[in-house]
Amino acid sequence: MNIEEVRDYCLGKPFVTEDMPFGDGYVTFRIAGKIFCGLVLSKGRIVQLKWNPDEFDEVVECYSFVRQAWHWHKRHMIQFDFDECPIPEELVKTLIDTSYNYVSGRLPKKIKTELGII
């Protein structure tokens, strides 16, 4: 999977928007204004994902290519870099899905209702 496929996969999820609030080198994907994925193009092909802090240690221990995302809160974002090692497509999708589900699950009930999530 490459960075363009990650972009297409994120944009294929319901209610996702894309923007570049931190400049041309950083693309974010949001649901209801909340970031669940970022692509750090200025530093390579890095994918950053919002993560449940209670599951942070588990994902970092389970996958050697996953680490704490730089420039974000210590236990709330993970990252991996396609330039460091090949990562199976299904695993990338699973990690993105987990992030999307975590963020969408934490949205206020009113917004979930408006979006038809509940």
Backbone bond lengths (Angstrom), bond angles and torsions (degrees), N, CA, C in turn:
res aa  C-N    CA-C-N  psi(-1)  N-CA   C-N-CA  omega(-1)  CA-C   N-CA-C  phi
1 M - - - 1.452 - - 1.528 107.51 -
2 N 1.313 116.23 138.28 1.457 118.98 177.81 1.532 109.92 -112.26
3 I 1.307 115.43 179.31 1.464 120.61 -173.14 1.534 111.66 -66.37
4 E 1.331 117.93 -33.81 1.471 120.91 176.93 1.527 110.70 -67.48
5 E 1.317 116.61 -37.29 1.473 120.24 177.28 1.524 110.74 -67.48
6 V 1.324 117.32 -35.38 1.466 120.80 175.14 1.526 108.70 -62.95
7 R 1.312 117.24 -45.52 1.474 121.44 178.13 1.527 110.48 -57.66
8 D 1.318 116.83 -50.20 1.468 120.64 -179.56 1.527 111.55 -61.42
9 Y 1.327 116.70 -39.07 1.459 120.69 -179.89 1.529 110.68 -64.84
10 C 1.325 116.21 -44.44 1.473 120.04 178.82 1.524 110.89 -63.27
11 L 1.323 117.07 -45.19 1.463 120.57 -178.69 1.528 112.62 -68.41
12 G 1.322 117.14 -18.30 1.458 121.40 177.33 1.517 113.63 -79.37
13 K 1.304 116.79 -9.14 1.465 120.72 179.28 1.534 109.73 -80.90
14 P 1.326 117.03 149.19 1.471 120.09 -177.78 1.532 113.00 -60.74
15 F 1.328 115.11 136.67 1.469 124.05 171.49 1.525 114.38 66.87
16 V 1.326 117.99 19.25 1.460 120.75 -177.91 1.525 110.43 -87.57
17 T 1.339 114.48 136.64 1.458 121.39 173.03 1.520 108.68 -118.49
18 E 1.317 115.31 159.96 1.461 122.31 -178.32 1.520 108.07 -125.19
19 D 1.328 116.34 139.75 1.453 120.19 173.86 1.520 109.98 -153.84
20 M 1.325 115.19 176.63 1.466 121.41 -178.82 1.528 108.87 -132.28
21 P 1.321 118.18 67.90 1.466 120.68 -174.11 1.523 114.76 -72.19
22 F 1.333 116.98 -15.89 1.462 119.99 -176.31 1.527 111.70 -110.60
23 G 1.330 117.57 16.16 1.458 121.51 179.35 1.517 112.05 109.03
24 D 1.330 114.46 176.83 1.457 120.93 -174.46 1.525 114.66 -63.09
25 G 1.288 118.35 -24.19 1.460 121.22 -175.29 1.509 115.35 -88.56
26 Y 1.335 117.56 5.09 1.466 119.62 -176.17 1.534 109.31 -141.67
27 V 1.332 115.86 115.68 1.462 122.18 -179.77 1.525 108.20 -105.99
28 T 1.330 116.70 132.26 1.467 119.33 177.16 1.520 110.13 -115.60
29 F 1.325 114.01 151.44 1.455 122.97 175.69 1.515 106.90 -121.71
30 R 1.340 114.90 131.95 1.460 120.39 -173.07 1.526 110.70 -130.96
31 I 1.323 113.80 154.51 1.452 121.43 166.66 1.523 105.70 -123.14
32 A 1.327 116.10 124.18 1.468 122.59 -177.75 1.531 111.15 51.98
33 G 1.316 116.30 39.65 1.462 121.54 177.06 1.515 115.56 82.10
34 K 1.328 117.92 -2.59 1.471 122.03 -178.24 1.527 110.25 -101.55
35 I 1.316 116.66 125.90 1.464 121.85 -179.28 1.529 110.08 -69.26
36 F 1.339 115.78 131.31 1.464 120.20 170.67 1.527 111.47 -118.87
37 C 1.340 117.35 -18.31 1.460 120.54 -179.51 1.519 109.89 -149.10
38 G 1.325 115.63 143.17 1.456 121.78 174.21 1.515 109.55 -134.44
39 L 1.321 116.00 143.07 1.463 122.06 175.28 1.518 107.91 -111.81
40 V 1.319 116.71 118.23 1.458 121.98 -178.22 1.527 107.70 -96.41
41 L 1.304 116.33 88.21 1.456 121.96 -176.03 1.522 112.19 -80.20
42 S 1.325 117.21 -24.43 1.459 121.59 -178.66 1.529 112.61 -71.46
43 K 1.311 117.51 -16.24 1.467 120.98 -177.91 1.526 111.73 -119.08
44 G 1.310 117.87 12.73 1.466 121.41 -179.26 1.515 110.18 129.81
45 R 1.314 115.42 -136.51 1.468 120.84 178.99 1.528 108.15 -123.82
46 I 1.319 114.68 64.87 1.459 122.10 -174.90 1.525 109.66 -97.01
47 V 1.333 115.17 133.85 1.456 122.42 175.16 1.521 107.42 -109.80
48 Q 1.335 116.72 127.75 1.462 121.69 176.68 1.523 108.28 -116.09
49 L 1.326 116.04 136.61 1.456 122.02 -176.01 1.520 111.24 -130.05
50 K 1.332 115.74 136.61 1.470 121.17 172.40 1.519 107.18 -64.21
51 W 1.330 117.00 138.95 1.453 120.41 -174.95 1.515 110.99 -139.33
52 N 1.310 115.18 148.70 1.457 121.18 175.36 1.531 107.96 -67.81
53 P 1.334 118.85 119.65 1.467 119.92 -177.58 1.532 112.89 -60.40
54 D 1.320 117.70 -26.27 1.466 120.45 177.59 1.526 112.33 -69.76
55 E 1.326 116.95 -18.65 1.465 121.89 -179.00 1.527 112.34 -110.47
56 F 1.333 116.32 5.79 1.461 121.44 -176.50 1.531 112.13 -60.53
57 D 1.327 117.11 -52.84 1.472 120.58 -177.28 1.522 111.15 -59.48
58 E 1.311 116.56 -39.72 1.467 121.44 -178.02 1.534 111.35 -62.20
59 V 1.319 117.52 -47.06 1.469 119.77 -177.35 1.524 111.22 -69.81
60 V 1.317 117.67 -36.30 1.466 121.00 178.89 1.530 110.35 -68.09
61 E 1.325 117.58 -39.01 1.464 121.24 178.46 1.527 112.00 -72.06
62 C 1.317 116.62 -33.95 1.459 121.79 -175.40 1.535 112.41 -73.95
63 Y 1.319 117.32 -36.08 1.465 121.68 -175.66 1.522 110.25 -123.24
64 S 1.328 116.24 116.41 1.463 121.03 -175.48 1.523 113.16 -64.24
65 F 1.313 118.25 -22.78 1.464 121.92 -177.80 1.529 112.77 -87.31
66 V 1.325 117.90 -6.80 1.471 121.87 -179.49 1.527 109.27 -94.60
67 R 1.329 114.96 134.80 1.466 119.70 176.55 1.521 109.85 -144.07
68 Q 1.311 115.31 174.43 1.456 120.27 177.56 1.524 108.34 -65.99
69 A 1.329 116.52 135.60 1.462 120.90 -178.77 1.520 110.45 -72.70
70 W 1.305 116.15 130.69 1.457 120.70 178.10 1.523 109.09 -66.87
71 H 1.276 115.84 149.15 1.464 124.14 173.64 1.534 113.39 68.63
72 W 1.308 118.19 18.16 1.461 122.40 176.50 1.516 108.81 -131.15
73 H 1.317 116.92 168.71 1.456 120.96 178.09 1.524 109.13 -56.52
74 K 1.282 115.46 137.07 1.459 124.50 -169.29 1.530 116.05 -46.60
75 R 1.318 119.35 -46.43 1.463 120.62 -172.78 1.537 113.35 -114.44
76 H 1.322 116.91 12.78 1.462 119.43 -176.01 1.527 113.59 -107.66
77 M 1.311 117.54 -7.78 1.463 120.99 179.76 1.524 109.29 -139.25
78 I 1.340 114.53 137.90 1.461 120.75 173.53 1.523 107.44 -114.20
79 Q 1.336 115.48 166.14 1.449 119.31 175.27 1.513 110.50 -149.53
80 F 1.338 114.14 156.90 1.455 121.51 170.11 1.519 107.45 -145.02
81 D 1.335 115.33 157.74 1.456 121.56 -173.30 1.522 108.91 -124.12
82 F 1.334 116.06 119.58 1.460 120.54 178.42 1.523 112.14 -63.58
83 D 1.336 118.19 -21.93 1.459 121.34 179.28 1.528 112.10 -76.42
84 E 1.329 117.86 -18.06 1.465 121.06 -178.67 1.517 112.81 -83.13
85 C 1.330 116.28 -39.38 1.462 119.10 -178.16 1.526 109.67 -164.43
86 P 1.338 116.21 155.06 1.465 118.39 175.62 1.534 109.99 -71.87
87 I 1.319 115.68 139.21 1.459 121.27 -179.49 1.519 107.27 -125.48
88 P 1.325 117.90 127.92 1.461 120.22 -177.85 1.532 112.21 -57.16
89 E 1.325 115.68 138.35 1.464 121.85 -177.13 1.521 112.50 -55.52
90 E 1.309 117.38 -44.58 1.467 120.03 -178.37 1.528 111.87 -63.95
91 L 1.328 117.04 -34.30 1.460 120.39 177.96 1.538 110.36 -69.32
92 V 1.323 117.29 -41.39 1.462 120.77 177.11 1.529 109.38 -59.45
93 K 1.319 116.86 -46.10 1.463 120.82 179.30 1.525 111.48 -62.26
94 T 1.323 116.50 -40.33 1.467 120.48 178.72 1.531 110.67 -62.44
95 L 1.324 117.19 -43.57 1.463 120.82 179.27 1.533 110.78 -64.57
96 I 1.323 117.12 -42.30 1.467 120.75 177.90 1.532 109.94 -64.02
97 D 1.325 116.69 -44.68 1.469 120.89 178.83 1.520 111.13 -59.22
98 T 1.319 116.35 -42.49 1.466 120.79 -179.74 1.521 110.22 -61.72
99 S 1.334 117.03 -43.44 1.452 121.24 179.15 1.528 111.09 -64.99
100 Y 1.316 116.71 -47.10 1.469 121.83 179.59 1.525 110.54 -58.96
101 N 1.325 116.47 -46.15 1.472 121.06 -179.17 1.520 111.55 -65.80
102 Y 1.332 116.84 -37.25 1.465 120.66 178.50 1.530 109.98 -63.74
103 V 1.320 116.82 -47.78 1.465 120.09 -177.71 1.527 110.79 -69.18
104 S 1.309 117.68 -45.88 1.470 119.38 -179.33 1.526 111.24 -65.32
105 G 1.311 117.34 -32.01 1.460 121.17 178.28 1.513 113.62 -69.79
106 R 1.316 117.50 -20.90 1.467 122.13 -179.13 1.524 112.95 -95.32
107 L 1.326 117.26 -0.34 1.458 119.94 178.97 1.526 110.13 -66.87
108 P 1.330 117.17 149.88 1.465 119.96 176.70 1.532 110.96 -59.71
109 K 1.306 115.47 149.86 1.468 121.46 -177.83 1.529 111.38 -55.48
110 K 1.320 116.82 -40.32 1.461 120.69 -179.32 1.532 111.05 -59.29
111 I 1.313 116.96 -44.59 1.468 120.73 -179.62 1.527 110.35 -68.81
112 K 1.325 117.03 -41.58 1.472 119.89 176.82 1.529 110.63 -58.57
113 T 1.318 116.12 -41.20 1.456 120.29 178.62 1.517 111.10 -64.31
114 E 1.337 116.43 -45.16 1.467 121.33 179.06 1.531 111.61 -60.22
115 L 1.333 116.29 -37.86 1.463 120.91 -179.47 1.526 112.68 -82.84
116 G 1.321 116.49 -12.91 1.457 120.23 -177.90 1.515 113.12 78.67
117 I 1.323 115.88 24.50 1.473 120.58 -179.84 1.526 110.68 -78.10
118 I 1.342 117.30 -30.73 1.474 119.75 179.03 1.511 110.64 -112.58
